[in-house]
Every structure is written in structure tokens, then in C-alpha cells.
Amino acid sequence: MRATETASNATARTQYVTVADNTYAYRQFGSGPGLPLLFLQHFTGTLDNWDPAVTDPLALGRTVILFESAGIGRSSGKVPTTVAGMADHAMKFLDALGLTQVDLLGFSLGGMVAQVMALKRPALLQRIILTGTGPAGGVGVAMDRPDLLKIFADQKMPSSEKLLKLFFEPTETSQSAGRQFVQRLARRTEDKDTPTTAEAAGSQLAAMAAWEKSGAEPYADLKKIAQPVLVTNGNNDIMIPTVNSFTLSARLPNAQLIIYPDSGHGSLFQHARAYTSHVSEFLDRDV
């Protein structure tokens, strides 16, 4: 697979691939001996919401692919109202690129999609990173709590301020890291993505609500995911409560858990250097 000339999400060009009635937007950059690493994004997140401090170090040893599912950003179509529907789009996208096996990093909603992909097409995924996410039937994974929805719906609040409130702890150290994160996102000045619409956000919320209610036997499917899994989160995630990361690591047969201090949903951005070091070590293991 051809890697693009650049090795940064701040400058990588947006590409497109069409499958049937859907055209998917994506960015691909980096090179190295590792398997391609597919990134699946959080609720309402677009390609522009990936932090170069996370994507770029990981692209030093492998090709990184940032995927935008149907109905988000510049991808055509409608957002599915189920996580399984989103997983189907991601798998069609990988098939269109001719990829038969990848590593996968799923953040938040993307981590839910990753779990379904592992169940539906286990041979497609070699190693999985689940960050700031939860299992089907998990505690608070629908993100439908009034305190969160008030921030989501506040049209007067700048998106950067929403990120600081939702992704970072109120401590000065965490807020300072959050401001640096926002500055890094602003590095991209050309070929910028289209913000997620309210309709698309509503469909994503519906999918997460169904995810929270799914499963007659709680967490039964987790034991079927045999791949090595790295589970990470901040110690106080207010969006998808941190307890879900403990549930994932306890129920998955082959999982490792890392909890980062003084951080929340955006722990991977706040602790980017440690996070990318941990992810790289996990992906590069011999067994």
C-alpha cells in the first residue's frame, strides 16, 4: 500500500474512496514495517479532531489511516443509528483499500465500533487499542446525561471550550494540556474538514443509546474477542465513565489496562508522549 509523502495529520491530504453508494473520506500517511493502523474517531469527531501529537509518532513505524464513516465530515451517506452499522462501513472501507489485516485504534465511539468489527471479522484485526470507551451494556456509555448534553447543545460555547470541559479535568495541569491540544489541532490550515451536523450527532447518540441497552447477558461477547487488546483511559472520564475500561480489561481474554492520572476522556491527548510510547510498544510486540 502506498504511503503519502507527508507524515503528519496537520498536512496530509484528504483522500476519497467510493464503495457502492458511499464515498468515504480518509487520510493516510507514514510508513514502516508495522501493519497499517486504522483510527476510528469519537462522537462528532472528524478527521481534523485527531491530534498530531498522537497520530504522527505512531506513523513513524507504520502507515496510519484516519477513517471518516458515512455521514461524518466529507463522507457521503447517512450516519447509521447502530454501532453495527458503523462497523459495516469501516469494514467496507478496508475492503476497498485492499487491506486484509490491520491494527485498530478506536477512541470513544470508535472503540465500540472496533469491538463489533472484532466480533464480525476477527481475522481482519491483529491488535486492538480501546481508548476512552466501553462495552455493550456498559455504564453511562450512551453519553445522554443532562450535564453532558447541556455542553453539547450550547451553540454559544466555542468548540475549543467544549473540548476543554468534556475531555480534560478541571485541574490547571489538565486544562493547560487541553489548551495545548487545541493549539495543535489548529495547525491544520488547508483542506479542512466539514463539522459534524446536528442530524449526524443525533444518529450517533441513538447508536450509543442502543449500545448501552444491548445484550441480554452483560458483557458476554467480550470473551469472544481473542486478539491482544490495550485498554486505556483517564482516571476520571466523565463522558464514558472510567469503570468501563476496568470492565473491558477484566472481561476480555487478552487485555492490558493503562489508566493515566489527572485526566479524563482526552487522556490520550493530555499524555500523548506516554500514550504513543505505550501504543507503539504494544503494537511492536513479538507475541
Protein Blocks (a to p, Z undefined) as FASTA:
>chain_A
ZZdfbfcfklpccddddehjbccddddededjbdcddddddehiafklpcfklmmmmmmn
occdddddehiajbgcjddfbfklmmmmmmmmmmmnopabdcdddehjlmmmmmmmmmmm
mmlpmbdcdehiadehiahklopafklmmmmmmmkbcfklmmmmmmpcfbfklmmmmmmm
mmmmmmpmghpacdddfklmmmmmmmmmmmmmgojbghklmmmmmbdcdddddfbdfklg
fklmmmmmmmpmbbcddddehiafklmmmmmmmmmmmmmmmmmpmZZ
